[in-house]
Amino acid sequence: MAVTHNPSDGVELAWDSVGEGTPLLLVHGSALSKAIWRGFGYTKAFRAQFRVITMDLRGHGRSAKPHTQQAYAMDTLVADALAVLDAAGAPAAHYGGYSVGARMGFSLAAAAPERMLSFTSLGGSYRIAPGSIGRLFFPGYDGALGEGGMPAFVAGWEAQMGRPLDAQTRAAFLANDGAALRAYFAQTQADAPVPEEALAAITVPSLLMAGTEDYGRAGDSAHAAALMPDARFVELPGRNHGSTLFPAGPVLDEWLPFLLAR
């Protein structure tokens, strides 16, 4: 594991790099970590042909965990990704993100397209709908984080689903800092969307994928693909937001040829 720092606020960021070739930066979703890419088989699939760079978002994994909402503003998260690329010696890279990692990708493509060779969005959107975090997890998530931290959050989520989480996801969530995640969610819900006129100006080659049962994000991805000059939308049949990445095979069947063509 390597570390770098955001040059603006000094927050420490953990990242890894394996393989050789053109850089590919992978960014995970909320309350997860860079370990998901290895755990679901993406790192293994890509490392033979790409230099795979994975990072822990601030507030997640082994990166620092600020407890203030303003520390998680989208422009700061984008600066974190650029800091990791700089530390990795990558002037430009392919970019793939899941959920909030995908939303970061839309913002990065709008702010610094010269740093992106391509953009792949997985279960992502250029905006966050009001109340979407409560719908994704459970309505009382904020109170659970404030009162009981991650154990209360996981218990509430499992109660909402009516079943236990898989062991890998449960371990990833319990490893989080409850106060940091609460601040992160508060800012996530407050973030402004990427304007449609900015989407229409993004010329980075883009592959936008979302599950057919991930209704809001599938609709937003299709809409974004229609606006962006060099973007294609691909449906993942039967998948919801939580099952976007696994099993990896059908995702890689679209993603790997897209990357190799560039």
N, C-alpha and C positions, 0 to 999 in steps of 0.2 A: 504494500500500500504506500502511495505517495501522498503528500499534502501540499497545498498551496493556499494562498489567501486572497480574498477579495481586496483589491487595492484601495477601495473607498472606505471600507469600515473594518478591515483586518480580520474578518471572520474566516476561520480555518475551514478548508474544504478537502475532504478525502477523495482520492481518485485512484484508479488502477489502469494499467495498460498491458495488453497481451497481444501477441501476433505481430506481423510485419505487413507493410503495404500502406495503401491509402488510409488515412485516419477515418474512423467511424465512431462518433460520440453517441452513447446511449444514455438516456435520462429517464429514470423511473417515475412512478406515480406517487401520490400522497400516501404517507405513512409506511412506505416500503423502503428499499435501499438498492444500491447497485448490485447486491447479491441476486436479485431476481433474474437478471440477464443470464447469469451462470446457471442458476437453479432451473430455469425453464429451457435451457439448451441453446440460447441465442449466441452466447459467447463462443461455444464450441463450433457452431455452424459458420460463424463469420471469421474466426481467427486465422483460418488457413489462407484467406485472401485479403484480409484487412487488418489494420492495427486497431483493435477494439479498445476504446477508451470508455470507462464507466466512471460515474461520479455519484457521490452521495449528496443530495440536496442539503443545503443548510437546514438544521432542524431534524435531520434524518441520519440514520446509519452512524458512521464514525465522524461525520462533520460536526462542527460546533453547533450549539443549539440555543440561539438567542430566545429570550422570553418576551420580547417586545414585538407588537404587531407590525410596526413600520419596518422592522428588519426583513420582512418577507415580501416587500413590494416587488412586482414583476420586473421592473427595470433592474432591481438588485439581483434577482435570480438570473436574469440574462447576463449581467456582469459576472456572476459566478461562473457560468458556462464559458464565457470568454476567458476568464482567468485560468480555468482548467486547460482550455486549448492552448493558451500561451505557455503554461507550465509544461505541457506535453510537447511543445515545439511544433504545433500544428497551425500554420497560418489559415488553413481552411480544412473542413472535414465534412463528410456526410454526417447527417444528424438524424437520429431516431428517438422519439419520445413517446411515452405512454401516459395518458391522462394529463396531469399537470405538466409532465415532461413534454407532451405534445403541445400544450398551450404555450409553454416556453418557446417551443420551436416556431410557432406562428409569430411570436413577438421578436425572436431573434432574426427571422427571415425579413421582417419589416424593418428592424433597426440596423442590422449588420449583414446584409445578404452576401457580401464578399467573403464572409467567413464560412459559408455553407456551400458544399458541392451538391448536396441534395437534401431534401427534407422528407422524412417519413413520420406521419402522425398515426398513432395507434390508440383508438378510443379517445380521440382528442377533439378539441373545439377551439375556436378563436375567442371564445367568451365563456363566462360561467353564468348559468341561469340562477336567479334568486332561489334560495332554499335547496339548491342541488346537493349540498353536502349532507343535509339532513335526510334527503331522499335516498342518497347513496348508502349511507350508514344507518342512522335512526334519528328520529326527531330530537331526542334529548342528548345528543352527543356532546354538546358544549358543556352542559351541566355535569355530565358524567366525567368529562376530563377535568373540570374544576374541582369536583368533590372527591373522586376516587382514582384519578389518573388513568393510565393505560389499562389496568385490570378491569376497572369499571367500564371503560369504553368497549373493550373486547367482549365483556359479558353482555352489555347492552346490544351490541351488534349481533352476537350469536342469538340472543333472545328474539331480535327482530327477524332474523332469518329462519329461526326454528330449527337450527342445526349447528353443530360446531364448525368452526373454521378448519380448513386443512392445516396440518401441523406447520408447514413452512410459512404460510401467511400469518398464522397465529403468533409464531415466534418473532416474525418481522415486526408485527404491530406492538407486541409486548416489549420489544427492545427500545421503543421510542420514549422520549421525555414528554410526559403529559402536558406540562405547562408550555413547552415549546410548540407542540403540535396544536394546542389550543390557539396560540398566537398566530401560527401559520394558517390555520383554517379561517380565523377571523379576517386576515388580510386577503386570503384567497377569495373569500366571498365578496370582498370589497373591490377587487381588481376591475379596472375598466376593460372593455373588449378591445380587440384590435379593430379599428374602423374598417368598414367594407371597402372604402377607397384605398386603404393601405393594402388590403388583401389583393385588390385588383392590380396593384403595382408590384406584387411579388413575382419575380420571374425565375426563382429557384425551382429546378425540377422537383416536383412533389408527388408523393404517393400518400393518399389519405385513406386509412382503413378503419372501419368500425363495425361492430356487430349489428345484425339486423334487429336485435332486441335491446340494443343500447340506443333507444329511440332519439333522444335529444342530440346526442353526439353524432349519430349516423346522419341525421338531418342537417346538422351544422357542417359536417364534413362534406356532404354532397353539395351544399350551398357554397362553401368555400371553394371547392374544386371547380364549380361553375364560374366563379369570379376570377380565380387565379389563372394566368395565361398558360402555364405549363404544369397542370395538376390533373391527377386522375383519382377518382373515388372508387374504392373496392369494398363491397359488402362482405362481411364474415358471417355466413349463415348460422343462425341459431345462437349466436353469442351475445351475452350481455356485457356490461362494462367490466365486471369482475372476471369474466372468462375471456377477455380480449386476447391475452397473450398465450393461453394454454388450451389445447396442445399447440406447439409451435409450428408443426409441419405446414398447415395451410397458410399461415402467415408468411413463413419463409418461402413458400412456393411463389408468392407475389413479390416479396421484398428483395430476395437475393438476385433474381434476374433484373429487377429495377436498378439495383446498385451496380451490377456488373455491366449494364448497358451504359453506365456513365463513368 
